[in-house]
């Protein structure tokens, strides 16, 4: 049976699929959502109850406030726990970092697997406000030569553009998968938006001289692309 691309799903089906995947690694998600609805409903009811209004109208408004408060808190908790579960599934998976990078918002361009070796250590490239970010996933000792080679390759063509190197992992000096996107977005703005188009065009000269390695196919590397809104709690 072929894997369905989440980006082609309806909004309702995306939410159902996100919940199903989250429950696999977070069995208590149902209890968390139920508890968050009760807490949110209690807060919403209390807030609307103290507002001006008496009798039936005041009661109706309080009930509506309870429903809205409960739904709002459920969305927030669901988004956070779903995102945590998604990153947990991606850790240790080939191509996991590339999938996580799809969480970057508009204004960022990700090119997966621009460099690799026989042991499946891979370097991905992100282009955005900080300039060029090289993201390596795999064995750190084998990744360092790959990253150094890619840095030099880019600096020969784009010597004025900052190049940052990141290795995904949980050891010292590495960036854990759940913090990868946040870390990249905090690198600051070093390239103006008007310069990004020219930068991307010039990168084509680098990419034209080499081939690409296909990322592993399956639900893990592709699962976050079509569900970014759900995982952000929207």
LOLUM-623601 format. One record per residue: residue in three letters; residue number from 1; x, y, z of N, C-alpha, C in turn. Coordinates in nm, 2 decimals. Layout:
N
SITE   residuo   num     n_px     n_py     n_pz    ca_px    ca_py    ca_pz     c_px     c_py     c_pz
SITE       ala   NUM        X        Y        Z        X        Y        Z        X        Y        Z
...
// end
This chain:
234
SITE   residuo   num     n_px     n_py     n_pz    ca_px    ca_py    ca_pz     c_px     c_py     c_pz
SITE       unk     1     0.08    -0.12     0.00     0.00     0.00     0.00     0.09     0.12     0.00
SITE       unk     2     0.06     0.22    -0.09     0.15     0.34    -0.10     0.11     0.44     0.01
SITE       unk     3     0.21     0.51     0.04     0.20     0.62     0.15     0.14     0.74     0.09
SITE       unk     4     0.03     0.79     0.16    -0.04     0.91     0.11     0.04     1.03     0.15
SITE       unk     5     0.06     1.13     0.06     0.12     1.25     0.09     0.03     1.34     0.18
SITE       unk     6     0.08     1.37     0.30    -0.01     1.45     0.39    -0.05     1.58     0.33
SITE       unk     7     0.03     1.64     0.24     0.00     1.77     0.19    -0.13     1.76     0.10
SITE       unk     8    -0.17     1.64     0.05    -0.28     1.63    -0.03    -0.41     1.60     0.05
SITE       unk     9    -0.39     1.58     0.18    -0.51     1.55     0.27    -0.59     1.67     0.30
SITE       unk    10    -0.72     1.65     0.33    -0.80     1.75     0.38    -0.75     1.80     0.52
SITE       unk    11    -0.80     1.91     0.56    -0.76     1.96     0.69    -0.80     1.87     0.80
SITE       unk    12    -0.92     1.81     0.79    -0.97     1.72     0.89    -0.89     1.59     0.90
SITE       unk    13    -0.86     1.54     0.78    -0.78     1.42     0.78    -0.64     1.44     0.83
SITE       unk    14    -0.58     1.56     0.80    -0.45     1.59     0.85    -0.45     1.58     1.01
SITE       unk    15    -0.55     1.64     1.07    -0.56     1.65     1.21    -0.58     1.50     1.27
SITE       unk    16    -0.66     1.42     1.20    -0.68     1.28     1.25    -0.55     1.21     1.23
SITE       unk    17    -0.48     1.22     1.12    -0.36     1.15     1.10    -0.25     1.20     1.20
SITE       unk    18    -0.24     1.33     1.23    -0.15     1.38     1.32    -0.17     1.32     1.46
SITE       unk    19    -0.30     1.31     1.50    -0.34     1.26     1.63    -0.30     1.11     1.63
SITE       unk    20    -0.32     1.03     1.53    -0.29     0.89     1.52    -0.14     0.87     1.54
SITE       unk    21    -0.06     0.95     1.47     0.09     0.93     1.48     0.14     0.98     1.61
SITE       unk    22     0.08     1.08     1.67     0.12     1.13     1.80     0.09     1.03     1.91
SITE       unk    23    -0.02     0.96     1.90    -0.06     0.86     2.00     0.03     0.74     2.00
SITE       unk    24     0.10     0.71     1.89     0.19     0.60     1.88     0.31     0.62     1.98
SITE       unk    25     0.36     0.74     1.99     0.47     0.77     2.07     0.43     0.84     2.20
SITE       unk    26     0.31     0.89     2.21     0.26     0.96     2.33     0.12     0.90     2.36
SITE       unk    27     0.11     0.79     2.42    -0.02     0.72     2.45    -0.11     0.80     2.54
SITE       unk    28    -0.06     0.90     2.61    -0.14     0.97     2.71    -0.20     1.10     2.64
SITE       unk    29    -0.18     1.12     2.51    -0.23     1.24     2.44    -0.38     1.26     2.46
SITE       unk    30    -0.46     1.16     2.47    -0.60     1.17     2.49    -0.63     1.23     2.62
SITE       unk    31    -0.56     1.18     2.72    -0.59     1.24     2.86    -0.54     1.38     2.87
SITE       unk    32    -0.43     1.41     2.80    -0.38     1.55     2.80    -0.48     1.65     2.74
SITE       unk    33    -0.54     1.60     2.63    -0.64     1.69     2.56    -0.77     1.70     2.64
SITE       unk    34    -0.81     1.59     2.70    -0.93     1.60     2.78    -0.91     1.69     2.90
SITE       unk    35    -0.79     1.68     2.97    -0.76     1.76     3.08    -0.75     1.91     3.04
SITE       unk    36    -0.69     1.94     2.92    -0.67     2.07     2.88    -0.80     2.14     2.84
SITE       unk    37    -0.90     2.06     2.79    -1.03     2.11     2.76    -1.10     2.15     2.89
SITE       unk    38    -1.09     2.06     2.99    -1.16     2.09     3.12    -1.10     2.22     3.18
SITE       unk    39    -0.97     2.23     3.18    -0.91     2.35     3.24    -0.94     2.47     3.16
SITE       unk    40    -0.93     2.46     3.03    -0.96     2.58     2.94    -1.11     2.62     2.95
SITE       unk    41    -1.20     2.52     2.96    -1.34     2.55     2.98    -1.37     2.62     3.11
SITE       unk    42    -1.30     2.58     3.22    -1.32     2.64     3.35    -1.27     2.78     3.35
SITE       unk    43    -1.16     2.81     3.28    -1.11     2.94     3.28    -1.20     3.03     3.19
SITE       unk    44    -1.24     2.98     3.08    -1.33     3.06     2.99    -1.46     3.09     3.06
SITE       unk    45    -1.52     2.99     3.13    -1.65     3.01     3.20    -1.63     3.12     3.30
SITE       unk    46    -1.52     3.11     3.38    -1.50     3.21     3.49    -1.48     3.35     3.43
SITE       unk    47    -1.41     3.36     3.32    -1.38     3.50     3.27    -1.51     3.56     3.22
SITE       unk    48    -1.59     3.48     3.15    -1.72     3.54     3.10    -1.82     3.56     3.20
SITE       unk    49    -1.81     3.48     3.31    -1.91     3.49     3.42    -1.90     3.62     3.49
SITE       unk    50    -1.78     3.67     3.51    -1.76     3.80     3.58    -1.78     3.92     3.49
SITE       unk    51    -1.80     3.90     3.36    -1.83     4.01     3.27    -1.98     4.06     3.30
SITE       unk    52    -2.01     4.18     3.26    -2.14     4.23     3.28    -2.24     4.15     3.21
SITE       unk    53    -2.35     4.12     3.27    -2.45     4.03     3.21    -2.51     3.94     3.31
SITE       unk    54    -2.65     3.93     3.32    -2.71     3.85     3.42    -2.82     3.77     3.35
SITE       unk    55    -2.87     3.67     3.43    -2.97     3.59     3.38    -2.93     3.49     3.27
SITE       unk    56    -3.02     3.46     3.18    -3.00     3.36     3.08    -2.89     3.41     2.98
SITE       unk    57    -2.88     3.54     2.95    -2.78     3.59     2.86    -2.64     3.57     2.92
SITE       unk    58    -2.62     3.60     3.05    -2.49     3.58     3.11    -2.45     3.43     3.12
SITE       unk    59    -2.55     3.34     3.14    -2.52     3.20     3.14    -2.48     3.15     3.00
SITE       unk    60    -2.55     3.19     2.90    -2.52     3.15     2.76    -2.38     3.20     2.72
SITE       unk    61    -2.35     3.32     2.76    -2.21     3.38     2.72    -2.10     3.30     2.80
SITE       unk    62    -2.13     3.26     2.92    -2.03     3.19     3.00    -2.01     3.05     2.94
SITE       unk    63    -2.12     2.99     2.89    -2.10     2.85     2.83    -2.02     2.86     2.70
SITE       unk    64    -2.05     2.97     2.62    -1.98     2.99     2.50    -1.83     3.01     2.53
SITE       unk    65    -1.81     3.09     2.63    -1.67     3.12     2.67    -1.60     3.00     2.72
SITE       unk    66    -1.67     2.91     2.79    -1.61     2.78     2.83    -1.57     2.69     2.71
SITE       unk    67    -1.66     2.69     2.61    -1.63     2.61     2.49    -1.51     2.66     2.42
SITE       unk    68    -1.51     2.79     2.40    -1.40     2.85     2.33    -1.27     2.84     2.40
SITE       unk    69    -1.27     2.86     2.53    -1.15     2.84     2.61    -1.10     2.70     2.61
SITE       unk    70    -1.19     2.60     2.62    -1.15     2.46     2.61    -1.09     2.43     2.48
SITE       unk    71    -1.15     2.47     2.37    -1.10     2.44     2.23    -0.96     2.51     2.21
SITE       unk    72    -0.95     2.63     2.26    -0.82     2.70     2.24    -0.71     2.63     2.31
SITE       unk    73    -0.73     2.59     2.44    -0.62     2.52     2.51    -0.59     2.39     2.45
SITE       unk    74    -0.69     2.32     2.40    -0.67     2.19     2.34    -0.58     2.20     2.22
SITE       unk    75    -0.61     2.31     2.14    -0.52     2.33     2.02    -0.38     2.36     2.05
SITE       unk    76    -0.36     2.44     2.16    -0.22     2.47     2.20    -0.15     2.34     2.25
SITE       unk    77    -0.21     2.27     2.34    -0.15     2.15     2.39    -0.13     2.04     2.28
SITE       unk    78    -0.23     2.03     2.20    -0.21     1.93     2.09    -0.10     1.96     2.00
SITE       unk    79    -0.09     2.09     1.96     0.02     2.13     1.87     0.16     2.11     1.93
SITE       unk    80     0.18     2.14     2.06     0.31     2.12     2.12     0.34     1.97     2.14
SITE       unk    81     0.25     1.89     2.18     0.28     1.75     2.20     0.29     1.67     2.07
SITE       unk    82     0.22     1.72     1.97     0.23     1.66     1.84     0.36     1.69     1.78
SITE       unk    83     0.41     1.81     1.80     0.54     1.85     1.75     0.65     1.77     1.82
SITE       unk    84     0.64     1.76     1.95     0.74     1.68     2.02     0.74     1.54     1.98
SITE       unk    85     0.63     1.48     1.95     0.62     1.34     1.91     0.68     1.32     1.77
SITE       unk    86     0.65     1.42     1.68     0.70     1.41     1.55     0.85     1.42     1.55
SITE       unk    87     0.91     1.51     1.62     1.06     1.51     1.63     1.12     1.39     1.69
SITE       unk    88     1.05     1.33     1.78     1.09     1.20     1.85     1.10     1.09     1.74
SITE       unk    89     1.00     1.09     1.65     1.00     0.99     1.55     1.11     1.01     1.45
SITE       unk    90     1.14     1.14     1.42     1.25     1.17     1.32     1.39     1.14     1.37
SITE       unk    91     1.41     1.14     1.50     1.54     1.12     1.56     1.60     0.99     1.52
SITE       unk    92     1.72     0.98     1.46     1.78     0.86     1.43     1.74     0.80     1.29
SITE       unk    93     1.64     0.87     1.23     1.59     0.82     1.10     1.67     0.89     0.99
SITE       unk    94     1.72     0.82     0.88     1.78     0.88     0.77     1.69     0.98     0.70
SITE       unk    95     1.74     1.10     0.68     1.66     1.21     0.63     1.58     1.28     0.73
SITE       unk    96     1.59     1.25     0.85     1.51     1.31     0.96     1.53     1.46     0.97
SITE       unk    97     1.65     1.50     0.96     1.68     1.65     0.96     1.62     1.72     0.85
SITE       unk    98     1.62     1.66     0.73     1.56     1.72     0.61     1.41     1.74     0.63
SITE       unk    99     1.35     1.64     0.69     1.21     1.65     0.72     1.18     1.76     0.82
SITE       unk   100     1.26     1.77     0.93     1.25     1.87     1.03     1.26     2.01     0.97
SITE       unk   101     1.35     2.03     0.87     1.37     2.16     0.81     1.26     2.21     0.73
SITE       unk   102     1.16     2.12     0.70     1.04     2.17     0.63     0.95     2.25     0.72
SITE       unk   103     0.98     2.25     0.85     0.91     2.33     0.94     0.95     2.48     0.93
SITE       unk   104     1.06     2.51     0.86     1.09     2.65     0.84     0.99     2.72     0.76
SITE       unk   105     0.96     2.85     0.80     0.85     2.93     0.74     0.90     2.98     0.60
SITE       unk   106     0.81     3.05     0.54     0.83     3.12     0.41     0.95     3.21     0.42
SITE       unk   107     1.04     3.21     0.32     1.16     3.30     0.32     1.28     3.22     0.34
SITE       unk   108     1.26     3.08     0.36     1.38     2.99     0.37     1.37     2.89     0.26
SITE       unk   109     1.49     2.85     0.21     1.50     2.75     0.10     1.59     2.64     0.15
SITE       unk   110     1.53     2.52     0.15     1.61     2.40     0.19     1.64     2.31     0.07
SITE       unk   111     1.77     2.27     0.06     1.81     2.18    -0.04     1.87     2.06     0.03
SITE       unk   112     1.79     1.95     0.03     1.84     1.83     0.11     1.95     1.75     0.03
SITE       unk   113     2.04     1.69     0.11     2.14     1.60     0.06     2.23     1.66    -0.05
SITE       unk   114     2.29     1.78    -0.02     2.38     1.83    -0.12     2.52     1.77    -0.12
SITE       unk   115     2.55     1.69    -0.01     2.67     1.62     0.00     2.65     1.49     0.09
SITE       unk   116     2.72     1.39     0.06     2.69     1.26     0.13     2.81     1.17     0.11
SITE       unk   117     2.81     1.06     0.18     2.92     0.96     0.17     2.85     0.82     0.17
SITE       unk   118     2.93     0.72     0.15     2.88     0.58     0.14     2.81     0.53     0.27
SITE       unk   119     2.85     0.60     0.38     2.79     0.56     0.51     2.66     0.63     0.54
SITE       unk   120     2.61     0.70     0.44     2.48     0.78     0.45     2.49     0.90     0.55
SITE       unk   121     2.61     0.95     0.57     2.62     1.08     0.64     2.58     1.19     0.54
SITE       unk   122     2.50     1.28     0.57     2.44     1.37     0.47     2.45     1.52     0.52
SITE       unk   123     2.47     1.61     0.43     2.47     1.75     0.45     2.36     1.81     0.38
SITE       unk   124     2.28     1.89     0.45     2.17     1.96     0.38     2.20     2.11     0.39
SITE       unk   125     2.14     2.19     0.30     2.17     2.33     0.29     2.04     2.41     0.31
SITE       unk   126     2.05     2.51     0.39     1.94     2.60     0.42     1.99     2.74     0.38
SITE       unk   127     1.91     2.81     0.30     1.94     2.95     0.26     1.83     3.04     0.31
SITE       unk   128     1.87     3.14     0.38     1.77     3.23     0.44     1.84     3.36     0.49
SITE       unk   129     1.77     3.43     0.58     1.83     3.56     0.64     1.97     3.55     0.70
SITE       unk   130     2.01     3.43     0.76     2.14     3.42     0.81     2.25     3.40     0.71
SITE       unk   131     2.21     3.37     0.58     2.30     3.34     0.48     2.28     3.19     0.44
SITE       unk   132     2.39     3.12     0.45     2.39     2.97     0.41     2.42     2.89     0.54
SITE       unk   133     2.33     2.80     0.57     2.34     2.71     0.69     2.36     2.57     0.64
SITE       unk   134     2.47     2.51     0.67     2.50     2.37     0.63     2.46     2.28     0.75
SITE       unk   135     2.37     2.19     0.73     2.32     2.10     0.84     2.36     1.96     0.81
SITE       unk   136     2.44     1.90     0.90     2.49     1.76     0.88     2.42     1.67     0.98
SITE       unk   137     2.38     1.55     0.93     2.33     1.45     1.01     2.40     1.32     0.98
SITE       unk   138     2.44     1.25     1.09     2.52     1.13     1.08     2.63     1.12     1.18
SITE       unk   139     2.74     1.05     1.15     2.85     1.04     1.24     2.93     1.17     1.24
SITE       unk   140     2.95     1.23     1.35     3.02     1.36     1.36     3.16     1.36     1.30
SITE       unk   141     3.24     1.26     1.32     3.37     1.25     1.27     3.38     1.24     1.12
SITE       unk   142     3.28     1.18     1.06     3.28     1.17     0.92     3.21     1.29     0.86
SITE       unk   143     3.13     1.36     0.93     3.06     1.48     0.88     3.15     1.60     0.87
SITE       unk   144     3.25     1.61     0.96     3.33     1.73     0.96     3.40     1.75     0.83
SITE       unk   145     3.47     1.65     0.77     3.53     1.67     0.64     3.43     1.71     0.53
SITE       unk   146     3.31     1.65     0.54     3.20     1.69     0.44     3.16     1.83     0.46
SITE       unk   147     3.14     1.88     0.58     3.10     2.01     0.61     3.22     2.11     0.57
SITE       unk   148     3.34     2.08     0.60     3.45     2.16     0.56     3.46     2.17     0.41
SITE       unk   149     3.45     2.06     0.34     3.45     2.07     0.20     3.34     2.15     0.14
SITE       unk   150     3.22     2.14     0.19     3.11     2.22     0.14     3.12     2.37     0.17
SITE       unk   151     3.18     2.40     0.29     3.20     2.54     0.33     3.30     2.60     0.22
SITE       unk   152     3.41     2.53     0.20     3.51     2.59     0.10     3.45     2.60    -0.04
SITE       unk   153     3.37     2.50    -0.08     3.30     2.51    -0.21     3.21     2.63    -0.22
SITE       unk   154     3.14     2.66    -0.12     3.05     2.77    -0.12     3.12     2.90    -0.11
SITE       unk   155     3.22     2.91    -0.03     3.30     3.03    -0.01     3.37     3.07    -0.13
SITE       unk   156     3.41     2.98    -0.22     3.48     3.01    -0.34     3.39     3.09    -0.43
SITE       unk   157     3.26     3.06    -0.43     3.17     3.12    -0.52     3.10     3.24    -0.45
SITE       unk   158     3.07     3.23    -0.32     3.00     3.32    -0.24     3.08     3.37    -0.12
SITE       unk   159     3.20     3.42    -0.15     3.29     3.46    -0.04     3.23     3.56     0.06
SITE       unk   160     3.14     3.64     0.01     3.08     3.75     0.10     2.96     3.71     0.18
SITE       unk   161     2.92     3.58     0.16     2.80     3.53     0.23     2.84     3.45     0.35
SITE       unk   162     2.78     3.47     0.47     2.82     3.39     0.59     2.77     3.25     0.57
SITE       unk   163     2.86     3.15     0.61     2.83     3.01     0.61     2.83     2.96     0.75
SITE       unk   164     2.73     2.90     0.80     2.72     2.84     0.93     2.71     2.69     0.92
SITE       unk   165     2.78     2.62     1.01     2.78     2.47     1.01     2.70     2.42     1.14
SITE       unk   166     2.62     2.33     1.12     2.54     2.27     1.23     2.54     2.12     1.22
SITE       unk   167     2.57     2.05     1.32     2.56     1.90     1.33     2.44     1.86     1.42
SITE       unk   168     2.35     1.78     1.37     2.24     1.74     1.44     2.27     1.63     1.53
SITE       unk   169     2.24     1.64     1.66     2.27     1.53     1.76     2.25     1.58     1.90
SITE       unk   170     2.28     1.49     1.99     2.26     1.52     2.13     2.38     1.54     2.21
SITE       unk   171     2.50     1.53     2.15     2.63     1.55     2.22     2.67     1.69     2.23
SITE       unk   172     2.77     1.72     2.30     2.82     1.86     2.32     2.86     1.92     2.19
SITE       unk   173     2.81     2.04     2.17     2.84     2.11     2.04     2.75     2.08     1.93
SITE       unk   174     2.65     1.99     1.95     2.56     1.96     1.85     2.42     2.02     1.88
SITE       unk   175     2.33     2.01     1.79     2.20     2.07     1.80     2.10     1.96     1.80
SITE       unk   176     2.02     1.93     1.91     1.92     1.83     1.91     1.81     1.85     1.80
SITE       unk   177     1.76     1.75     1.75     1.66     1.76     1.64     1.54     1.85     1.68
SITE       unk   178     1.48     1.84     1.80     1.37     1.93     1.84     1.41     2.08     1.84
SITE       unk   179     1.54     2.11     1.85     1.58     2.25     1.86     1.64     2.30     1.72
SITE       unk   180     1.64     2.22     1.62     1.71     2.25     1.50     1.65     2.37     1.43
SITE       unk   181     1.52     2.37     1.41     1.46     2.48     1.34     1.47     2.61     1.42
SITE       unk   182     1.45     2.61     1.55     1.46     2.72     1.63     1.60     2.78     1.63
SITE       unk   183     1.70     2.69     1.64     1.84     2.74     1.64     1.87     2.81     1.51
SITE       unk   184     1.83     2.76     1.40     1.85     2.82     1.27     1.79     2.96     1.26
SITE       unk   185     1.66     2.97     1.31     1.59     3.09     1.30     1.65     3.20     1.39
SITE       unk   186     1.72     3.16     1.49     1.78     3.26     1.58     1.92     3.30     1.54
SITE       unk   187     1.97     3.26     1.42     2.10     3.30     1.38     2.11     3.44     1.34
SITE       unk   188     2.00     3.51     1.32     2.00     3.65     1.29     1.99     3.68     1.14
SITE       unk   189     1.97     3.80     1.11     1.96     3.85     0.97     2.09     3.91     0.92
SITE       unk   190     2.15     3.84     0.83     2.28     3.88     0.77     2.27     3.91     0.62
SITE       unk   191     2.16     3.86     0.56     2.14     3.88     0.42     2.01     3.95     0.39
SITE       unk   192     2.01     4.05     0.32     1.88     4.13     0.29     1.79     4.04     0.20
SITE       unk   193     1.66     4.06     0.22     1.56     3.98     0.13     1.59     4.00    -0.01
SITE       unk   194     1.62     4.12    -0.06     1.65     4.15    -0.20     1.77     4.07    -0.25
SITE       unk   195     1.86     4.03    -0.16     1.98     3.96    -0.20     1.96     3.81    -0.21
SITE       unk   196     1.85     3.76    -0.16     1.83     3.61    -0.15     1.81     3.56    -0.29
SITE       unk   197     1.74     3.62    -0.38     1.71     3.57    -0.51     1.84     3.56    -0.59
SITE       unk   198     1.93     3.66    -0.58     2.06     3.65    -0.65     2.15     3.54    -0.59
SITE       unk   199     2.14     3.52    -0.46     2.21     3.42    -0.39     2.17     3.28    -0.44
SITE       unk   200     2.04     3.26    -0.45     1.99     3.13    -0.49     2.03     3.10    -0.64
SITE       unk   201     2.03     3.20    -0.72     2.07     3.19    -0.86     2.22     3.15    -0.87
SITE       unk   202     2.30     3.21    -0.79     2.44     3.18    -0.79     2.48     3.04    -0.73
SITE       unk   203     2.39     2.99    -0.65     2.41     2.86    -0.59     2.39     2.75    -0.70
SITE       unk   204     2.31     2.79    -0.80     2.29     2.69    -0.91     2.42     2.65    -0.98
SITE       unk   205     2.52     2.74    -0.98     2.65     2.71    -1.04     2.72     2.60    -0.96
SITE       unk   206     2.70     2.60    -0.83     2.76     2.50    -0.74     2.69     2.36    -0.76
SITE       unk   207     2.55     2.37    -0.76     2.48     2.25    -0.77     2.48     2.18    -0.90
SITE       unk   208     2.51     2.26    -1.01     2.51     2.20    -1.14     2.63     2.10    -1.16
SITE       unk   209     2.73     2.11    -1.08     2.85     2.03    -1.10     2.84     1.90    -1.03
SITE       unk   210     2.73     1.87    -0.96     2.73     1.74    -0.89     2.58     1.69    -0.89
SITE       unk   211     2.57     1.56    -0.85     2.44     1.50    -0.84     2.39     1.50    -0.70
SITE       unk   212     2.27     1.44    -0.68     2.21     1.44    -0.55     2.18     1.29    -0.51
SITE       unk   213     2.18     1.27    -0.38     2.14     1.14    -0.33     2.00     1.14    -0.30
SITE       unk   214     1.92     1.04    -0.34     1.78     1.04    -0.30     1.76     1.01    -0.15
SITE       unk   215     1.67     1.09    -0.09     1.65     1.07     0.05     1.56     0.95     0.07
SITE       unk   216     1.57     0.88     0.18     1.48     0.76     0.20     1.34     0.79     0.19
SITE       unk   217     1.26     0.71     0.12     1.12     0.73     0.10     1.04     0.67     0.22
SITE       unk   218     0.93     0.72     0.24     0.85     0.66     0.35     0.78     0.77     0.43
SITE       unk   219     0.70     0.73     0.54     0.63     0.82     0.61     0.71     0.91     0.70
SITE       unk   220     0.83     0.87     0.75     0.90     0.95     0.84     0.96     1.08     0.78
SITE       unk   221     1.04     1.07     0.67     1.10     1.19     0.61     0.99     1.28     0.56
SITE       unk   222     0.87     1.24     0.52     0.78     1.32     0.45     0.66     1.37     0.54
SITE       unk   223     0.65     1.32     0.66     0.53     1.34     0.74     0.51     1.48     0.79
SITE       unk   224     0.62     1.56     0.80     0.60     1.69     0.86     0.56     1.80     0.76
SITE       unk   225     0.59     1.77     0.63     0.57     1.87     0.53     0.42     1.92     0.52
SITE       unk   226     0.33     1.82     0.51     0.19     1.86     0.49     0.12     1.89     0.62
SITE       unk   227     0.19     1.88     0.74     0.12     1.90     0.86     0.18     2.01     0.95
SITE       unk   228     0.25     2.10     0.88     0.32     2.21     0.95     0.23     2.29     1.03
SITE       unk   229     0.11     2.32     0.97     0.01     2.40     1.05    -0.04     2.34     1.17
SITE       unk   230    -0.06     2.20     1.16    -0.11     2.13     1.28    -0.01     2.12     1.39
SITE       unk   231     0.12     2.10     1.35     0.23     2.09     1.45     0.26     2.22     1.51
SITE       unk   232     0.23     2.33     1.45     0.25     2.46     1.51     0.14     2.50     1.60
SITE       unk   233     0.03     2.42     1.60    -0.08     2.45     1.69    -0.18     2.54     1.62
SITE       unk   234    -0.17     2.55     1.49    -0.27     2.64     1.42    -0.40     2.57     1.40
// end
